[in-house]
Amino acid sequence: MADRDRSAQPVVLIANDQEWSARSIESILSPNGFRVVRAYTGHQALERAFETNPHVIILDAQMPDMHGFEVCRALRADPRIDLTTPIVVTTAGPSGRAQRIEAYDAGAWEFLGQPLDGEALLLKLRTFVSARLEVERLRDESLLDVDTGLYNRRGLARRARELGSDAARRHEPLACIVLGTDDAALGTGLPDDGRARLSEWVGEVLRRTSRASDAVGRLGSLEYGVVAPGAGTDGAVRLADRIGVALEADGAPDLGAPIRLQAGYCAVPDFAQSPVDALELLLRATTALHDLQKDGPGERIRAFEPSAFSN
């Protein structure tokens, strides 16, 4: 899905094959700070919604290939389209209570008949966009990954600092482990909804096999980090191996082939004496994993060795 600059104009996707009607809406929005993207069929609306990641989608109920309610349902069912995206359905036909109820049941935020009240439409869209941006802001500031329920990068980094400070006070060991699939095609060959299901499943296995004291987070599409207080080199290897065995034993859903993870790790026996902080340990574990992945699927677990990465 396309990334979006918060400072840019709000993007509105108008899906309407009636030129006069679409231009009428565009003439209201464009002079008032909105950038308009056009689609002329239901199928094109589905494609453009994924490509442009609009702030608002306005669908005409009577399109040549699909009814607007059908398009609305398809958008709501598509995991690539955020559920917080406001959808407005417009119609030049009947706009009574039954049609309004059906529009809301399909997932529309609003159902409007012709002629449109331009001032009211602008006020509604601005409210919808403000709500959408606020949800995005809160999501960005969250410490949890939406798909897995694990920490996200921000959350794992914060937890790593906290566990590092505690380990230093106690003069205890600390290990960071980063796990990723050894088959690059596994991540890139799956559709977005398949990747989301796979990530959710991996998250469940990681929660079940890691220790209660560990901090577990998602670092990338199929890359995960574990900060393990009290674990030295041997503990890091045992934990990585236990997670890998559990993933292979359970069998990944919808793949048709077993998933196999590789792991890189970095561990220090007394974190109070460590020359680097916990975030650097996590970065070194990531470096060890990526170096291991370059060598192919033979080796499963690799430690970060400073001498191996000094050049």
TAVENLIN-V823467 format. One record per residue. N is the residue number from 1. RES is the residue in one letter. PSI is psi in whole degrees, -180 to 180 (999 if undefined). Layout:
BEGIN
n,res,psi
N,RES,PSI
N,RES,PSI
END
This chain:
BEGIN
n,res,psi
1,M,146
2,A,140
3,D,161
4,R,135
5,D,124
6,R,-28
7,S,-9
8,A,170
9,Q,143
10,P,138
11,V,129
12,V,123
13,L,119
14,I,117
15,A,105
16,N,125
17,D,-5
18,Q,107
19,E,-43
20,W,-39
21,S,-45
22,A,-42
23,R,-32
24,S,-45
25,I,-42
26,E,-36
27,S,-21
28,I,-40
29,L,-47
30,S,-45
31,P,-6
32,N,29
33,G,7
34,F,145
35,R,127
36,V,134
37,V,138
38,R,148
39,A,151
40,Y,-8
41,T,167
42,G,-44
43,H,-38
44,Q,-34
45,A,-41
46,L,-42
47,E,-47
48,R,-33
49,A,-41
50,F,-40
51,E,-39
52,T,-15
53,N,61
54,P,158
55,H,-34
56,V,147
57,I,128
58,I,116
59,L,136
60,D,139
61,A,-33
62,Q,85
63,M,160
64,P,-29
65,D,-28
66,M,147
67,H,148
68,G,-35
69,F,-37
70,E,-41
71,V,-42
72,C,-45
73,R,-40
74,A,-39
75,L,-42
76,R,-27
77,A,-14
78,D,115
79,P,-15
80,R,-18
81,I,120
82,D,136
83,L,-17
84,T,1
85,T,118
86,P,137
87,I,127
88,V,129
89,V,130
90,T,155
91,T,144
92,A,-7
93,G,-153
94,P,137
95,S,42
96,G,-172
97,R,-41
98,A,-43
99,Q,-40
100,R,-44
101,I,-41
102,E,-38
103,A,-45
104,Y,-38
105,D,-31
106,A,-12
107,G,8
108,A,148
109,W,-26
110,E,152
111,F,121
112,L,136
113,G,166
114,Q,150
115,P,150
116,L,144
117,D,104
118,G,-42
119,E,-44
120,A,-39
121,L,-45
122,L,-45
123,L,-41
124,K,-46
125,L,-39
126,R,-38
127,T,-43
128,F,-45
129,V,-41
130,S,-42
131,A,-42
132,R,-45
133,L,-34
134,E,-40
135,V,-44
136,E,-39
137,R,-46
138,L,-38
139,R,-42
140,D,-34
141,E,-8
142,S,156
143,L,2
144,L,147
145,D,132
146,V,-44
147,D,-38
148,T,-21
149,G,-1
150,L,175
151,Y,147
152,N,-173
153,R,-47
154,R,-45
155,G,-42
156,L,-37
157,A,-43
158,R,-44
159,R,-34
160,A,-42
161,R,-43
162,E,-46
163,L,-34
164,G,-43
165,S,-41
166,D,-42
167,A,-37
168,A,-42
169,R,-36
170,R,-4
171,H,43
172,E,161
173,P,159
174,L,136
175,A,146
176,C,133
177,I,135
178,V,127
179,L,144
180,G,158
181,T,144
182,D,4
183,D,101
184,A,-32
185,A,-22
186,L,-42
187,G,-41
188,T,-21
189,G,-8
190,L,146
191,P,164
192,D,-41
193,D,-33
194,G,-39
195,R,-38
196,A,-42
197,R,-40
198,L,-44
199,S,-41
200,E,-42
201,W,-45
202,V,-40
203,G,-41
204,E,-43
205,V,-42
206,L,-41
207,R,-36
208,R,-33
209,T,-20
210,S,167
211,R,158
212,A,-29
213,S,-11
214,D,151
215,A,124
216,V,133
217,G,162
218,R,123
219,L,-23
220,G,-172
221,S,-49
222,L,49
223,E,132
224,Y,145
225,G,146
226,V,126
227,V,117
228,A,97
229,P,144
230,G,-1
231,A,124
232,G,-156
233,T,-50
234,D,-41
235,G,-38
236,A,-42
237,V,-43
238,R,-43
239,L,-45
240,A,-41
241,D,-40
242,R,-42
243,I,-44
244,G,-43
245,V,-40
246,A,-41
247,L,-43
248,E,-37
249,A,-39
250,D,-36
251,G,120
252,A,142
253,P,144
254,D,22
255,L,-31
256,G,4
257,A,150
258,P,149
259,I,141
260,R,121
261,L,148
262,Q,160
263,A,140
264,G,147
265,Y,161
266,C,128
267,A,146
268,V,140
269,P,-28
270,D,105
271,F,-21
272,A,-25
273,Q,4
274,S,133
275,P,-9
276,V,160
277,D,-180
278,A,-35
279,L,-36
280,E,-36
281,L,-42
282,L,-41
283,L,-40
284,R,-38
285,A,-38
286,T,-41
287,T,-42
288,A,-41
289,L,-48
290,H,-36
291,D,-39
292,L,-41
293,Q,-31
294,K,-29
295,D,-3
296,G,-175
297,P,2
298,G,-54
299,E,142
300,R,-40
301,I,135
302,R,136
303,A,152
304,F,121
305,E,114
306,P,-39
307,S,-29
308,A,-17
309,F,21
310,S,-20
311,N,999
END
